[in-house]
Amino acid sequence: MDLTSLKGEKKIQAILSLANDIKNAELLFSLTTSEKGNVKQSALQALATFNYEPALPTWKKLINSKTKGEKIFLQTTADTISDIVANEFSAFLTKLFKQPNGYKLTENELTDFKTYISLMLGKASEKMQNLYWLIAENNEKLSSFNFQGSSKGLLINSYIHFYNPTANDIKKIFPAVLSMSILKTLDKRLITLANELYKKYADNWLSSVFISGLLTQPSNDVFNNFLDKLNNKVDVGFLYDTFGTLYFDKNIEKHVGLLFWGQYKYGEIDTRFSFSRPLFENLDERWFDLLSNQHQEKVTLQVYNRGGVLYEAYDEMLTEILPNKFQSQIIKQKLQDYFIKREEKHNGSSTLYLDALNILNYEINEQMVERFINCKDNAVSKYSLKVDINTFTNWTDKRKLEFYEKISPKFVLKEEIERLKNGE
């Protein structure tokens, strides 16, 4: 490929495209020394795709930089880089585990801790697997430490974040990393690792075993294999957290695992990206039959948080995985009954319940919308009200007009009323 005639974004994209063949590694390596700025970075990113031994000194230099080469290393799964990340993080944790229980990490230690976690994604070399074993063996010790830094929360990325992290929350971090790594790569080594860790340590590692099943096995088998966990007071929370990584993609009509990863710090780094992968098969409907019969508020890991909904909301998790069609009308009716009761209990506190009922083809009535309006006081604008009604209802223009006229003393919707009267 002749790169001399290319400039700017075209050159960057051309260099990134070289990551499709190991034969380009030597050329990419030369570009990392001859180019500068974004062009050099694109060459490094492409080169990091490969297990290219001559680049090891470059990778070791990057891992010891302030950002630890996160922009270059984040999305690669090359074993050479996996080993480098594992070596550095293992040394960091080994030193940390020597601290007394209750130790509070310094700001620098906390920054490094979060960056190493970011870099673990999808990597599956033997040394990385050994790192997971080291963590599992010391998870109790790890959970005793204070990770709050200068704030009360622990924000690692858009998926792993706790506002007031407890010891149990800390224990969930690395099983979540393994779960998302399996979602990203489906690497058989990681799937085997998840099963081995769960067999020896149980507890939180169930989440990575469960998501492995959802991604690789028929839905009937998954249901039968994990059904008993739903009735276990400890295990059920890990199932909920795994359901919290899923949503139903209406465009492709499939249940999908969703990944939000990477760090953001204004003016310093932005490595955020998203990724999704359909499950092997859509969730077995029998899950919904059981989920509509129980309620647990705490779902600590949710990948798709809505604005205006309380953190740790079970109802949010359940709404996100509702399919747009049910074979069993009995299960569908149970879910409608469940969300009607929840909407009444919360007295209009969120559009979440309107959305759930709309997905379930339940006709949203005026009383439900009025409860939402009255609950929100002045927080609901005439614009957002119109959008919500158009989104969550199938009302005719005549019905909308009658409703707008009814509430017009509170919401001045003159323009919308005139538009509907004129049939526009």
ROKOL-911650 format. One record per residue (C-alpha): chain; residue in one letter; x, y, z. Coordinates in Angstrom, 3 decimals. Example, Ala and Ser with C-alpha at 12.3 -4.5 7.8 and 13.67 -1.06 7.14 Angstrom:
<recs>
   chain   resn         c1         c2         c3
       A      A     12.300     -4.500      7.800
       A      S     13.670     -1.060      7.140
</recs>
This chain:
<recs>
   chain   resn         c1         c2         c3
       A      M      0.000      0.000      0.000
       A      D      1.303      3.434     -0.993
       A      L      0.729      5.725      1.983
       A      T      2.865      8.625      0.773
       A      S      0.070     10.244     -1.198
       A      L     -2.442     10.067      1.668
       A      K     -2.988     12.655      4.356
       A      G     -5.127     13.228      7.431
       A      E     -8.071     10.920      8.105
       A      K     -7.614      8.974      4.868
       A      K     -4.089      8.042      5.893
       A      I     -5.207      7.061      9.377
       A      Q     -7.950      4.786      8.047
       A      A     -5.579      3.231      5.531
       A      I     -3.098      2.430      8.301
       A      L     -5.795      0.971     10.544
       A      S     -6.901     -1.280      7.686
       A      L     -3.449     -2.894      7.734
       A      A     -4.482     -4.682     10.941
       A      N     -6.240     -7.300      8.799
       A      D     -3.032     -9.213      7.988
       A      I      0.001    -10.147     10.110
       A      K      2.132     -9.654      6.993
       A      N      1.695     -5.897      7.520
       A      A      3.279     -5.975     10.990
       A      E      6.757     -5.012      9.809
       A      L      5.430     -2.016      7.858
       A      L      3.320     -0.900     10.815
       A      F      6.295     -1.216     13.143
       A      S      8.348      1.067     10.898
       A      L      5.483      3.586     10.833
       A      T      5.477      3.747     14.647
       A      T      8.975      5.221     14.476
       A      S      8.666      7.370     11.349
       A      E      5.254      8.956     11.966
       A      K      3.949     11.313     14.645
       A      G      0.677     12.295     16.312
       A      N     -2.569     10.569     15.303
       A      V     -0.894      8.786     12.404
       A      K      1.630      7.176     14.758
       A      Q     -1.157      6.273     17.166
       A      S     -3.139      4.552     14.400
       A      A     -0.022      2.545     13.475
       A      L      0.410      1.502     17.115
       A      Q     -3.256      0.496     17.359
       A      A     -3.032     -1.597     14.215
       A      L      0.261     -3.183     15.259
       A      A     -1.137     -4.061     18.694
       A      T     -3.528     -6.449     16.956
       A      F     -0.673     -8.873     16.365
       A      N      1.659    -10.938     18.525
       A      Y      4.705     -9.165     17.129
       A      E      7.801     -9.779     19.252
       A      P      9.964     -6.851     17.964
       A      A      7.346     -4.437     19.364
       A      L      7.688     -5.703     22.958
       A      P     10.027     -2.865     24.069
       A      T      7.491     -0.378     22.693
       A      W      4.629     -2.041     24.575
       A      K      6.615     -2.138     27.828
       A      K      7.364      1.552     27.484
       A      L      3.671      2.309     26.931
       A      I      2.461      0.264     29.923
       A      N      4.721      2.359     32.134
       A      S      3.397      5.672     30.810
       A      K      0.819      7.770     32.671
       A      T     -2.129      6.366     30.684
       A      K     -0.563      2.879     30.460
       A      G     -1.148      2.910     26.712
       A      E     -4.897      2.532     27.197
       A      K     -5.808      3.963     23.791
       A      I     -3.502      1.444     22.131
       A      F     -4.087     -1.607     24.319
       A      L     -7.773     -1.405     25.178
       A      Q     -9.328     -3.348     22.319
       A      T     -6.495     -5.707     21.422
       A      T     -6.639     -9.333     22.523
       A      A     -3.085    -10.241     21.456
       A      D     -1.493    -12.573     23.988
       A      T      1.802    -10.663     24.034
       A      I      0.018     -7.529     25.227
       A      S     -2.260     -9.567     27.480
       A      D      0.855    -10.889     29.204
       A      I      2.308     -7.393     29.649
       A      V     -0.916     -6.083     31.197
       A      A     -1.210     -9.162     33.422
       A      N      2.389     -8.843     34.635
       A      E      1.996     -5.192     35.575
       A      F     -1.407     -5.592     37.233
       A      S     -0.258     -8.693     39.120
       A      A      2.688     -6.757     40.551
       A      F      0.371     -3.901     41.491
       A      L     -2.140     -6.183     43.233
       A      T      0.493     -8.296     44.969
       A      K      1.821     -5.131     46.568
       A      L     -1.710     -3.967     47.392
       A      F     -2.644     -7.247     49.068
       A      K      0.149     -6.692     51.582
       A      Q     -1.721     -3.686     52.971
       A      P     -3.881     -4.117     56.089
       A      N     -7.627     -4.575     55.882
       A      G     -9.414     -1.272     55.448
       A      Y     -6.520      0.303     53.535
       A      K     -7.586      3.339     51.517
       A      L     -6.065      3.557     48.069
       A      T     -4.304      6.775     47.158
       A      E     -5.591      8.763     44.195
       A      N     -2.701      7.496     42.057
       A      E     -3.325      3.894     43.093
       A      L     -7.009      4.256     42.348
       A      T     -6.279      5.731     38.912
       A      D     -3.934      2.861     38.079
       A      F     -6.405      0.301     39.427
       A      K     -9.159      1.563     37.144
       A      T     -6.875      1.720     34.115
       A      Y     -5.642     -1.836     34.590
       A      I     -9.249     -3.025     34.789
       A      S    -10.003     -1.212     31.556
       A      L     -7.054     -2.941     29.865
       A      M     -8.102     -6.448     30.992
       A      L    -11.073     -6.518     28.622
       A      G    -11.085     -9.553     26.333
       A      K     -7.550    -10.669     27.115
       A      A     -7.110    -14.387     27.734
       A      S     -3.425    -15.337     27.796
       A      E     -2.228    -17.809     30.417
       A      K     -0.759    -14.994     32.509
       A      M     -4.076    -13.138     32.359
       A      Q     -5.868    -16.270     33.525
       A      N     -3.396    -16.512     36.404
       A      L     -4.243    -12.905     37.271
       A      Y     -7.920    -13.860     37.633
       A      W     -6.900    -16.719     39.940
       A      L     -4.799    -14.332     42.027
       A      I     -7.774    -12.001     42.362
       A      A    -10.204    -14.821     43.201
       A      E     -7.866    -16.098     45.923
       A      N     -7.640    -12.624     47.456
       A      N    -11.119    -11.282     46.730
       A      E    -12.015    -11.186     50.415
       A      K     -8.941     -9.072     51.151
       A      L     -9.639     -6.845     48.151
       A      S    -13.189     -6.224     49.296
       A      S    -11.928     -4.839     52.626
       A      F    -10.146     -1.910     50.951
       A      N    -11.527      1.583     50.516
       A      F    -11.774      2.504     46.822
       A      Q    -13.682      5.758     47.134
       A      G    -10.804      8.167     46.623
       A      S    -11.848     11.816     46.881
       A      S    -15.515     10.998     46.251
       A      K    -18.004      8.563     47.724
       A      G    -18.402      6.607     44.495
       A      L    -16.278      4.224     42.481
       A      L    -16.654      4.894     38.767
       A      I    -14.600      2.517     36.639
       A      N    -16.664      2.837     33.463
       A      S    -20.276      3.184     32.356
       A      Y    -20.992     -0.401     33.405
       A      I    -18.994     -0.904     36.596
       A      H    -19.864      1.965     38.881
       A      F    -20.978      2.044     42.493
       A      Y    -22.135      5.170     44.293
       A      N    -21.415      3.892     47.777
       A      P    -19.444      0.672     47.198
       A      T    -19.833     -2.065     49.787
       A      A    -17.552     -5.059     50.247
       A      N    -19.993     -7.143     48.194
       A      D    -19.870     -4.567     45.401
       A      I    -16.072     -4.760     45.249
       A      K    -16.285     -8.546     44.992
       A      K    -18.381     -8.147     41.848
       A      I    -15.836     -6.100     39.920
       A      F    -13.636     -8.807     38.431
       A      P    -16.401    -11.322     37.710
       A      A    -17.995     -8.444     35.782
       A      V    -14.720     -7.867     33.894
       A      L    -14.650    -11.563     32.978
       A      S    -18.311    -11.471     31.910
       A      M    -17.763     -8.501     29.623
       A      S    -14.559    -10.054     28.262
       A      I    -16.502    -13.166     27.285
       A      L    -19.196    -10.998     25.704
       A      K    -16.572     -9.122     23.685
       A      T    -14.571    -12.106     22.394
       A      L    -16.314    -15.428     23.160
       A      D    -12.791    -16.735     23.809
       A      K    -13.106    -20.385     24.844
       A      R    -10.235    -19.966     27.302
       A      L    -12.218    -17.355     29.221
       A      I    -15.383    -19.453     29.164
       A      T    -13.429    -22.392     30.611
       A      L    -11.867    -20.076     33.189
       A      A    -15.300    -18.821     34.272
       A      N    -16.487    -22.380     34.898
       A      E    -13.345    -23.279     36.836
       A      L    -13.505    -20.160     39.011
       A      Y    -17.173    -20.763     39.786
       A      K    -16.521    -24.411     40.598
       A      K    -13.883    -23.435     43.179
       A      Y    -15.130    -20.101     44.512
       A      A    -18.833    -19.923     43.499
       A      D    -20.498    -16.658     44.537
       A      N    -19.984    -13.774     42.104
       A      W    -18.344    -15.914     39.406
       A      L    -21.804    -17.292     38.637
       A      S    -22.458    -14.161     36.573
       A      S    -19.681    -14.986     34.089
       A      V    -20.858    -18.598     33.819
       A      F    -24.450    -17.465     33.233
       A      I    -23.583    -15.008     30.470
       A      S    -21.378    -17.658     28.849
       A      G    -24.395    -19.931     28.703
       A      L    -26.661    -17.241     27.291
       A      L    -24.145    -16.496     24.526
       A      T    -23.287    -20.068     23.547
       A      Q    -26.170    -22.417     24.433
       A      P    -29.826    -22.955     23.401
       A      S    -32.218    -20.970     25.581
       A      N    -34.017    -24.079     26.845
       A      D    -30.733    -25.552     28.114
       A      V    -29.788    -22.295     29.833
       A      F    -33.156    -22.099     31.555
       A      N    -32.945    -25.668     32.819
       A      N    -29.320    -25.298     33.935
       A      F    -29.807    -22.074     35.896
       A      L    -33.441    -22.268     37.014
       A      D    -32.559    -23.419     40.517
       A      K    -30.356    -20.320     41.014
       A      L    -33.412    -18.101     40.815
       A      N    -34.736    -19.529     44.080
       A      N    -31.426    -19.186     45.918
       A      K    -31.234    -15.964     47.957
       A      V    -27.529    -15.522     47.192
       A      D    -27.372    -16.697     43.580
       A      V    -30.438    -14.807     42.402
       A      G    -28.657    -11.456     42.665
       A      F    -25.958    -12.625     40.265
       A      L    -28.618    -13.689     37.754
       A      Y    -30.234    -10.250     38.071
       A      D    -26.890     -8.550     37.454
       A      T    -26.426    -10.640     34.319
       A      F    -29.920     -9.818     33.090
       A      G    -28.869     -6.211     33.716
       A      T    -26.277     -6.510     30.931
       A      L    -28.966     -7.458     28.396
       A      Y    -31.617     -5.653     26.429
       A      F    -34.069     -6.525     23.674
       A      D    -33.046     -4.945     20.390
       A      K    -36.324     -4.189     18.622
       A      N    -34.592     -3.549     15.294
       A      I    -33.319     -7.119     14.985
       A      E    -35.874     -8.647     17.404
       A      K    -33.168    -10.326     19.438
       A      H    -31.939    -10.301     23.006
       A      V    -28.500     -8.762     23.039
       A      G    -25.612     -8.468     25.475
       A      L    -24.442     -4.860     25.673
       A      L    -20.988     -3.608     26.596
       A      F    -20.031     -0.057     27.538
       A      W    -16.320      0.195     28.324
       A      G    -13.397      2.596     28.515
       A      Q    -12.566      5.634     30.637
       A      Y    -13.268      9.319     30.310
       A      K    -11.552     12.189     32.032
       A      Y    -12.052     15.620     30.539
       A      G     -8.933     16.878     28.801
       A      E     -6.962     13.719     29.550
       A      I     -8.408     10.567     28.069
       A      D    -11.473      9.236     26.294
       A      T    -11.406      5.549     25.417
       A      R    -15.152      4.916     25.671
       A      F    -16.814      2.579     23.204
       A      S    -19.818      0.280     23.009
       A      F    -20.281     -3.212     21.642
       A      S    -23.216     -5.586     21.396
       A      R    -23.637     -9.268     20.632
       A      P    -26.916    -11.219     20.207
       A      L    -27.476    -14.131     22.560
       A      F    -27.346    -17.646     21.109
       A      E    -31.152    -17.570     21.250
       A      N    -33.668    -15.152     22.711
       A      L    -34.405    -15.616     26.406
       A      D    -36.716    -18.486     27.233
       A      E    -40.156    -17.008     27.980
       A      R    -40.351    -18.968     31.209
       A      W    -37.825    -16.531     32.721
       A      F    -40.449    -13.792     32.406
       A      D    -43.096    -15.936     34.061
       A      L    -40.816    -16.313     37.085
       A      L    -39.505    -12.740     37.070
       A      S    -43.064    -11.380     37.163
       A      N    -43.666    -13.337     40.383
       A      Q    -40.764    -11.937     42.367
       A      H    -39.308     -8.559     43.051
       A      Q    -35.935     -7.512     44.330
       A      E    -35.042     -3.832     44.198
       A      K    -31.276     -4.288     44.101
       A      V    -29.733     -4.879     40.684
       A      T    -26.286     -3.455     41.189
       A      L    -24.893     -3.853     37.676
       A      Q    -26.961     -2.366     34.881
       A      V    -25.461     -1.560     31.536
       A      Y    -28.377      0.502     30.254
       A      N    -29.434      2.912     32.981
       A      R    -32.313      5.260     32.209
       A      G    -32.509      8.833     33.336
       A      G    -34.998      9.425     36.099
       A      V    -35.071      5.827     37.332
       A      L    -33.661      4.938     40.705
       A      Y    -30.311      3.190     40.592
       A      E    -30.534     -0.523     41.437
       A      A    -34.088     -0.787     40.061
       A      Y    -35.349     -4.285     39.335
       A      D    -38.117     -2.870     37.181
       A      E    -35.635     -1.172     34.906
       A      M    -33.785     -4.428     34.333
       A      L    -37.014     -6.259     33.577
       A      T    -38.275     -3.573     31.192
       A      E    -35.068     -3.603     29.143
       A      I    -35.345     -7.325     28.378
       A      L    -39.061     -7.380     27.495
       A      P    -39.463     -8.753     23.954
       A      N    -42.038     -7.193     21.628
       A      K    -43.800    -10.545     21.130
       A      F    -44.797    -13.399     23.429
       A      Q    -45.882    -16.842     22.376
       A      S    -47.572    -17.357     25.738
       A      Q    -50.408    -14.902     26.274
       A      I    -50.646    -16.081     29.883
       A      I    -47.089    -14.897     30.577
       A      K    -47.757    -11.644     28.759
       A      Q    -50.851    -11.062     30.907
       A      K    -48.862    -11.763     34.077
       A      L    -46.321     -9.140     33.056
       A      Q    -49.071     -6.623     32.292
       A      D    -50.578     -7.235     35.734
       A      Y    -47.161     -6.861     37.336
       A      F    -46.387     -3.509     35.695
       A      I    -49.898     -2.154     36.295
       A      K    -49.419     -2.794     40.020
       A      R    -45.927     -1.278     39.957
       A      E    -47.134      1.824     38.114
       A      E    -49.916      2.310     40.644
       A      K    -47.537      1.808     43.560
       A      H    -45.036      4.342     42.237
       A      N    -47.876      6.726     41.393
       A      G    -46.498      8.086     38.144
       A      S    -42.914      8.554     39.325
       A      S    -41.401      7.439     36.008
       A      T    -42.228      6.847     32.348
       A      L    -40.536      3.464     32.817
       A      Y    -43.879      1.827     33.580
       A      L    -45.591      3.492     30.627
       A      D    -42.824      2.147     28.413
       A      A    -43.109     -1.385     29.826
       A      L    -46.870     -1.464     29.380
       A      N    -46.573     -0.041     25.879
       A      I    -44.108     -2.821     24.946
       A      L    -46.644     -5.310     26.305
       A      N    -49.382     -3.766     24.105
       A      Y    -51.361     -2.591     27.105
       A      E    -53.383      0.505     26.336
       A      I    -52.022      3.466     28.307
       A      N    -54.980      5.372     29.728
       A      E    -55.429      9.005     30.671
       A      Q    -55.258      8.265     34.393
       A      M    -51.742      6.864     34.057
       A      V    -50.525      9.899     32.138
       A      E    -52.201     12.250     34.607
       A      R    -50.488     10.476     37.510
       A      F    -47.168     11.027     35.775
       A      I    -47.957     14.714     35.194
       A      N    -49.113     15.339     38.756
       A      C    -46.147     13.504     40.244
       A      K    -43.668     15.577     38.293
       A      D    -45.218     18.931     39.147
       A      N    -43.400     21.523     37.010
       A      A    -40.713     19.126     35.812
       A      V    -42.797     17.982     32.819
       A      S    -42.762     20.490     29.992
       A      K    -45.416     20.701     27.328
       A      Y    -42.818     19.508     24.830
       A      S    -41.777     16.407     26.782
       A      L    -45.403     15.590     27.552
       A      K    -46.220     15.575     23.834
       A      V    -43.197     13.370     23.122
       A      D    -44.125     10.947     25.917
       A      I    -47.704     10.614     24.712
       A      N    -46.545     10.009     21.146
       A      T    -43.972      7.476     22.386
       A      F    -45.928      5.500     24.966
       A      T    -49.462      5.539     23.584
       A      N    -51.295      4.660     20.398
       A      W    -53.946      7.310     20.882
       A      T    -55.769      8.749     17.907
       A      D    -55.457     12.464     17.194
       A      K    -59.009     12.901     18.493
       A      R    -58.135     11.272     21.791
       A      K    -54.959     13.354     22.110
       A      L    -56.977     16.520     21.413
       A      E    -59.524     15.679     24.094
       A      F    -56.762     14.983     26.596
       A      Y    -54.822     18.170     25.796
       A      E    -57.971     20.254     26.172
       A      K    -58.664     18.544     29.493
       A      I    -55.259     19.404     30.957
       A      S    -54.843     22.778     29.233
       A      P    -55.241     24.772     32.470
       A      K    -51.957     23.230     33.593
       A      F    -50.207     22.871     30.235
       A      V    -50.670     25.582     27.643
       A      L    -50.739     23.415     24.534
       A      K    -52.462     25.893     22.248
       A      E    -50.265     25.180     19.223
       A      E    -50.649     21.408     19.519
       A      I    -54.404     21.721     20.007
       A      E    -54.712     23.935     16.932
       A      R    -52.571     21.499     14.920
       A      L    -54.776     18.562     15.833
       A      K    -57.974     20.515     15.207
       A      N    -56.714     21.381     11.738
       A      G    -55.833     17.758     11.058
       A      E    -52.183     18.507     10.463
</recs>
